[in-house]
């Protein structure tokens, strides 16, 4: 195959955007990711029902999967598992984040949440939860249970992969 036919195949397969002159051109990777974030953010908007765990995974993969530092996020849900808020609660280093259960409980009460989904990333690329992750999850689950807030899941995001504590039987 000649290089001209290869490039035309790439252009045909590419997503196109209209530039300021009204001409269509292949979208850059950052434009595609930006639009994907917008679409997923709309799905994750306040009041949306969490009927699709895959939408949560996709959103988190885009938002925190590529970060070079750890972050700990909490998705606050009402009694019908509709989204109240998704908040990045804590930011850490390349290898760890300090998470304060008291602050998570305060935020859950402030949002009037009935349930939460916890999430954090592993910049190292190792998607499996550590013993410290398991201990933290149990600590948060116990603390939040005292104020009638259920922990539905804890997701670990590493690049394009996501592991679910619930699916691993760790909740």
PESULBEL-V457037 format. One record per residue. N is the residue number from 0. RES is the residue in one letter. PHI is phi in whole degrees, 0 to 359 (NA if undefined). D_LAST is the distance of its C-alpha to the last C-alpha in Angstrom with 2 decimals. Layout:
N/RES/PHI/D_LAST
N/RES/PHI/D_LAST
This chain:
0/X/NA/53.17
1/X/283/54.86
2/X/295/53.12
3/X/289/54.27
4/X/286/52.66
5/X/295/49.39
6/X/293/49.30
7/X/290/50.11
8/X/295/47.24
9/X/299/44.89
10/X/293/46.28
11/X/297/45.98
12/X/282/42.31
13/X/283/41.60
14/X/282/40.53
15/X/250/43.51
16/X/231/43.97
17/X/265/47.16
18/X/275/48.69
19/X/297/50.89
20/X/272/53.94
21/X/86/52.39
22/X/270/52.12
23/X/271/49.06
24/X/215/47.57
25/X/298/44.47
26/X/288/41.49
27/X/282/40.33
28/X/303/36.77
29/X/294/36.08
30/X/289/37.42
31/X/296/35.21
32/X/296/32.06
33/X/298/33.23
34/X/294/33.77
35/X/299/30.40
36/X/299/28.77
37/X/298/30.94
38/X/297/29.99
39/X/292/26.23
40/X/298/26.73
41/X/297/28.55
42/X/293/25.71
43/X/265/23.37
44/X/293/25.99
45/X/306/25.59
46/X/92/25.36
47/X/289/24.16
48/X/279/21.67
49/X/279/18.50
50/X/274/19.66
51/X/232/19.26
52/X/301/16.10
53/X/295/18.74
54/X/296/20.70
55/X/296/17.91
56/X/300/17.58
57/X/298/21.38
58/X/298/21.87
59/X/294/19.63
60/X/302/21.24
61/X/288/24.59
62/X/285/23.95
63/X/237/22.23
64/X/298/22.29
65/X/258/25.81
66/X/291/25.85
67/X/264/27.28
68/X/225/25.35
69/X/282/21.73
70/X/226/20.63
71/X/238/17.58
72/X/244/17.38
73/X/228/15.87
74/X/262/16.42
75/X/268/17.34
76/X/235/17.52
77/X/273/19.56
78/X/295/18.97
79/X/264/19.93
80/X/62/17.57
81/X/271/20.72
82/X/289/20.80
83/X/264/22.22
84/X/195/22.03
85/X/241/20.55
86/X/234/21.31
87/X/276/21.47
88/X/275/20.82
89/X/219/21.55
90/X/234/23.61
91/X/231/23.99
92/X/260/25.89
93/X/290/25.68
94/X/240/23.28
95/X/199/21.27
96/X/225/20.60
97/X/275/20.64
98/X/242/18.11
99/X/250/19.10
100/X/307/16.61
101/X/304/19.80
102/X/291/20.77
103/X/293/17.54
104/X/297/17.90
105/X/302/21.61
106/X/294/21.17
107/X/298/18.76
108/X/294/21.41
109/X/297/24.18
110/X/274/22.87
111/X/59/22.25
112/X/283/18.78
113/X/257/16.78
114/X/207/13.62
115/X/220/12.68
116/X/239/11.47
117/X/268/11.53
118/X/205/13.50
119/X/209/15.70
120/X/251/18.17
121/X/240/19.38
122/X/300/23.18
123/X/295/23.65
124/X/95/22.51
125/X/279/19.92
126/X/276/16.94
127/X/287/14.62
128/X/296/12.25
129/X/273/14.05
130/X/299/13.31
131/X/297/14.18
132/X/297/11.63
133/X/296/8.81
134/X/296/10.81
135/X/299/11.41
136/X/299/7.95
137/X/295/7.64
138/X/297/11.25
139/X/294/11.01
140/X/299/8.47
141/X/294/11.04
142/X/297/13.97
143/X/289/13.32
144/X/297/12.74
145/X/297/16.22
146/X/244/17.72
147/X/59/15.98
148/X/245/14.01
149/X/273/10.66
150/X/266/8.17
151/X/277/8.02
152/X/193/7.12
153/X/225/8.30
154/X/252/11.22
155/X/252/13.47
156/X/248/17.03
157/X/225/19.80
158/X/62/23.03
159/X/268/22.72
160/X/256/19.42
161/X/224/15.92
162/X/247/12.65
163/X/252/9.46
164/X/299/6.05
165/X/298/5.33
166/X/292/8.58
167/X/277/8.11
168/X/76/5.71
169/X/262/3.83
170/X/248/0.00
